[in-house]
Structure formats: structure tokens, C-alpha cells
Amino acid sequence: MNDREWAFLQPVLNDEEVNKLRSKLNKVITGCGDQNEVMLKKKANWVAVPVESGDHFSDDDIKKLLQAILEHGYEEMIAIAFEKLKAFPPAFVVPATTEAIEEFDFKCAPFWFTMYAGEPDWAIICTKLNYFVLFGKESFVKKVLGCELDEAFGEFYDFLSDYCDSDPLKKILLSVYHRLLYAYPRVEHETIIKL
């Protein structure tokens, strides 16, 4: 894809710039999504919640995400591919607009991407497995979710009931659910936990 194919997203193609953006992200997450090797680094006062997503963000998700982002003073986000891509930009600057997030959804949904802003101050892992993981300070996460954490975990668990017990994907999703509900909140600051 070339630059003319992007109406709102701003592709980052320079390897040095992509490496700088990835280095910043590596303060909280490392690995590769398509190899099931995603590792979260616990940050002080951070929470992590899995959310059913279908193709990343619903209209309501976009509205809540934008409200939280803008209220926290961000004008843009960074989106970095979390898998090796061919003939597709490895990173984007995503303006904090409905149109930019919709374009991200439409064009990037088939891939593992992580979005973040700040140092990072929060992050969202967008998977290809019908869920995303939102993590950051609890007040920000709850603002994006539009509910309490226990309600979000309950909704994700309900989503798992759509899968039969023998489905390998259900086992993966249950593992993510348990790690984020039980392990992530209890580990020490800077501990790495496999998603």
C-alpha cells in the first residue's frame, strides 16, 4: 500500500523511526502476536482487561476511546504491527478522530497491532482472535470500557460461552482471561507475564 491509500492514518515507514516507536512500546509489551508470544510488563497501578472485539472497535468503543484519549490530552496515538508484515506499513500515527480509528479498523483488522500514546501511558493490543486487551491506569481503562473492571471481565467470560469447550480458541481465550484477572494484578512491578 502506498501513502495515497491512507486518508487519515499516517504510515511510519522509516526503520529508525519504527524502531524508536517500538522501543518505547517495549517498556510495557514485547513479543509477536502471530507466534503467540505476547508479553506484558507490569507497571505500577496498571490494570489489564480483555474485551470482546469482533473486528477491533465498535462505534461505541470508538466513541469511548476518543473521549478518554481527548480528556487525557492526547491528539494522536501510535499503532505498531505486532507481527511481521509484508507490503504493509509497520506503524502508523493515528490522529485522535473517529475517521482515523475507523480507517485503522478497516485496514488493519486482519493484523495484530498495538496502539498506545505517551510513554506509553496506556496500550491496546488489537488481536486477530476477536478480542483486544486494554491496559493502563485503572481510571483510564474504566473510562474506555465505560464500566467497572469486574463487569468487563464478566462480559468477556460471557463471550467465551459462544465457543464449544473443545474449540482450541476457547482454551486460548480462557488462558488470557485467567492471566489478566488473576495473575496480572498480583505480580510485582516490572514483572513480565505471558499473555
N, C-alpha and C positions, 0 to 999 in steps of 0.2 A: 504494500500500500504506500502511496506517496502522500506528501503533505496536503495535496489538493483534495484528498479523500476525507479530510477531517474538518468538520465545520466548527467545532468548539474545542475539542481536545487539541493539545499542543504536544506532538510527539517529541520525545527526547531521544536523539539518535547518536549523539556523541558518546563514545565509550567511556571517556573520562568522566563526563557529567553523570552518566548512568551509574558508574562505579561509586561516585560520591553520594548519590541518592541512595543506592543500595547499602553503602556503608552506614549511613545514618539509620536506615531501617533495621540493619543488623543489630542495633542496640536492643531491639525488642523481639525480633523474629529472624530466623535463618532457615535455610533448607531449600527444598524443591517440592512443590505440590504434586507434580505428576509422578514423583517417586515415593510419595507418602512419607516424606522426611521433613515435615514442618516442625520446627522447634520454637517454642515461645520462651522468652526470658522474662521471668517475673520481675515486675517493677513495684516499688513501694506504693501501696494504696491503689493498685490497679486491680480490676476485675476483668474476667473474660467470659463471654456468653455466646453459645451457639444459637443461630437464628435460621429457621427455615427460609429459603430464599427463592426457590424456583430458578429464575434467570437473574440472579443478583437482587436488584432493588425493585420493589413495587412502587406505585405512585405515592402511597402513604409513607413508605420507607424513605423515599427521596425527600419528601416534604419535611419529615422529622430530622433527617440527616442535615439538610440545608439549614434548618432553624438552629440546630445545635452548633453547626460549624460557624455560621454567621454570628450567633450570640457569643461565641468564644473568640471572635475577631479574626477568623481565617477568611481569606479571599480566594484561596485555591488549595488544592490537595495534590499529592503526588500519587500516581499509580505505577507500580512496578510489577512486571511479569514475574511470576513465581514458578516458572518453568521455562525451558529453552524454547524459543520461538524462532521460526524461520520466516523471512519475508514479512515480518510484523514488528512494529516498534516495541522495544523492550521496556519503555517507560513513557509516561505522559504527565504533563501538568494539566490538571483538571480544574478549570475555573469553578468556583462555588455558585453554579447556576443549575437550574433544572435541566436545561438543554444539554449542558456538558455531561451531567450524570446520566441522562437518557442515552446520549451518544456512547458513553462508556459502556452502559448496559448492552446496547445493541451490538456494538462491535467487539467488545472484549468478553462477553459472557461465555464464549467457548473455552476460555483460558483461565488458569489460576493467576490472579492478580492480588496484590495487597495495596490498599490505599492508606495514606497517612498524611498528617500535617504536623508542622512543628518539628520537635527534636527527636523522635516523634512524641507527640503529646497524646496520641491515640492511634489505633490502626484497625482496619477491617480486612480480614482475609476473605477474598471472594473465591470460592471453590467452584469446581465443575460438578460437585456432588449435591446440588440442591440445598446448600446451606452456606452461611458465612459466619465468621467469628468476629465479634466486635470486642475490642479490649482497650482499656484506658482507665482513667479515674472514674469512680463509680458515678459521680454526678453527670459526667458527660455521657457515659454509657446509658444511664437511665433516661437521659434526655433524648437520645437517638432511639432507644427502644420504645419510649412512650409508656413505660410500665416499670414495675419493680422487678428486680432480678429474679426472684423466685417465680414470678408469673412467666417471665421469658423462658426460664428453664422448663416450666410446666408445659408451655406451648410447644417447645422443641420435643419434649418427651411424647406429647400427643401426636406430633408429626411422625414420630418413629413408628407409631401403631399402624401407619399406612403400609409398612413393609412386613412381609411374612418373616417369621423367625429364621427360616433357612436362607434368606437373602444375605449374601456377603456384605452388601452395602449397609444393611441394618447393623451388623456387627461393628463396622467402622464407625457409624454414627453413634452407636451406644458407647463405644470407647471414647469418642470425642466428648460426648455428654458427661460421662463419668469423670474424665480427666479435668474438665473445666469446672464441674460442680464440686468435686471433692478434692482433687489434688492441687489444682492451681491456687485456690485461696489459702492453702495450708503451707505451701513451700516458702522457703526463705527468699528474701530479696536477692535478685541476680541468679537464682536457680533456673536451670534450663529444663523445660518439660516438653516431651514429645506430644504433639497434637495427634 
